[in-house]
Amino acid sequence: MRMDADDVEEEVAPITPKARSGPGYTVDKKIICIGLSIHTASVSLREKLAIQEDDWASVGREITKIKGISEAAILSTCNRFEIYIVAEDANRGVMDVTDFLHRRSNVAKRELKDNLFVLAEGAAVWHSLRVSGGLESLVVGEGQILSQMKRCYEISTSKDGGAGKLLTRMFVTAVTAGKRVRAETGIAKGGVSISSAAVELVEKMCVDDIGLEMNQLEVAIVGAGKMGRLLVQHLTPRNVRKITLINRSKERAMELVDMFPLAPLKVKGMGDMLGCVATHHVTFACTGATEPILTSADLARVIKKPTMLVDISVPRNVDDEGANAIEGCKAYNVDDLKAVVQANQARRKKLMVEAEEVLKEELQSFESWQQSLGSVPMISMLQMRAERIRSEEFRKVESKLQGLSVTEKEAVDRITRGVVNKLLHGPMTQLRQVENADDRVQTARKVAAMFKLEEKMDMMERNNKDGGSKK
């Protein structure tokens, strides 16, 4: 339901759903995705809303303090900003999260409403699978988003995170789907990262912008993280003359030197950044800074020859508007990569269809699991009723078991529990397998009659009805 309002793939280990405590599930709760992406909003707006990874858990937990929102998770990258929530009232939840973003970022509510996309229920889950599979990325099939989605799962399901039962299962499904897409289709082959697209942009524009061929370029890279590593990977086979890594930690940069022994790499500290911008033909910026580290004033002071600046960070590292006002300087940001990417997209259309077939299987699996949750209240009542009967019967004969040892008593207790569980297995399986909501109600009523639970079921339905009328 829609509402108004890298060539090297990161190693992603299998994940196992974590048990989460919190409010019980009801069929009224809905998964909702609220966000911005490179397809729907400019980099200037995305960077205003961007949340650093260290804050994903705390912000998610803060959102769950809003009345009616029981779960929340944050996914904020250079290409997208998304908040996943579980709420009883979808419209109310969207309004409350929009208000929260307005207060946190100072972005006007009107601007948020004009740019945010909102997806609910099945559409939100489908979107999460497409994101993890790389189908919603600027560069279709890129591998970094899968690692980012797994990181979102790890953070949101930690003890400080805001995810609960529904979001935990959704993220497990999304990561599984993302891994299957890359293993079972060819969508991740070729240049499939923001970094590769940035290098292609320079290759396409360097003659026009600075009058030099690719093999004549001296390149600086500010930042030695994942994107910096991928930049080195894609620059090396293009035979650029020199690559200077500029990083706060020289040890981190030296790891890349060891990783690429054939690349013409040198390492500098952040204190040499402006000097390197002045002497190199092209500078890529890819750090985690939350504001520009290359300002227009500094750039105007040091740039005295034709220079290209390519910023692939969000928030932006380069004041590109000011930089483009400097004679001989040409600055690009992530939004400028779209034209480069579009040239490579036609080949991937067939692969996207194949990938979606894989995603549909995972979506069906999630929806079957979600449907089964509608039977949880009745199953819980059934288990409680059976355990109460077992405990009462056990107490009646407890005096006759005085001659048994502790180990023998434990064996009797274990055997009786096993008998009860085997007797309940059939009814509980039947309840879980009924997909149609009306059929599930009828099946639940039959089970309730068999086990004398009609009164409790009537009470449960009245509570659900009363709760729904108060929303």
PEDAMO-V932790 format. One line per field, one symbol per residue. psi: psi as a letter, one per 30 degrees, with the letter a starting at -180 (. if undefined). burial: I if it has 16 or more other ideal C-beta (glycine too) atoms within 10 Angstrom, else O. A space follows every 50 residues. Layout:
psi->???
burial->???
//
This chain:
psi->kkla.kejkkkjlkkkkkkklaklklffkkkkkkallffflleeeefefk kkefgeeeeeeeeffkkfjflkkkjjaffljkkklklejeeeeeeeeeee eeeefgkkeeeeeffkkkklbeeeeeeeeeeefgfglejkgkfeeeeeee eeeeefglfflgkbeeeeeeeeeeeeeeeeefeflgfgkajhleeeeeee eeeefeeeeggklegfkkkkjjkhaeeeeeeeefeefghlekkkkjlejf eeefeeeeeiffkiklkllffgeeeeeeflekkkkilgkglkfjleeeee efjglkkkkjjgljlkfkieeeeffkkfkjklaefffeeeeefgfeffee eeeeeeeeeeeeeeeeeeeeeffffeeeeeeeeeeeeeeeeeeeeegeff gffkleeeeeeeeeeeeeeeeeefeeeeeeeefjekeeeeeeeeeeeeee ghgeeeeeeeeeeeeeeeff.
burial->OOIOIIIOIOOIOOIOOOOIOOOOIIOOIIIIIIIIIIOOIOIOIIIIII IOOOOIIOIIIOIIOIOOIIIIIIIIIIIIIIIIIIIIIIOOIIOIIIOI IIOOIOIOOOOIOOIIIIIIIOIIIIIIIIIIIIIIIIIIIIIIIIIIII IIIIIIIOOOIIIIIIIIIIIIIIIIIIIIIIOOIOIIOOIIIIIIIIII IIIOIIOOIIOIOIOOIIIIIIIIOIIIIIIIIIIIOOOIOOIIIIIOOI OIIOOIIOOIOOIOIOIIOOOOIIOIIIIIIIIIIIIOOOOIIIOIOIIO OIIOOOIIIIIIIIIIIIIIOIIOOIOOIIIIIIIIIOOIIOOIOOOIOO IIOOIIOIIOOIIOOIIOOIIIIIIIIIIOIIOOIIOOOOOOOOOOOOOO OOOOOOOOOOOOOOOOOOOOOOOIOOIIOOIIOIOOOOOIOOIIIOIIOO IOIOOIIOOIOOOOOOOOOOO
//
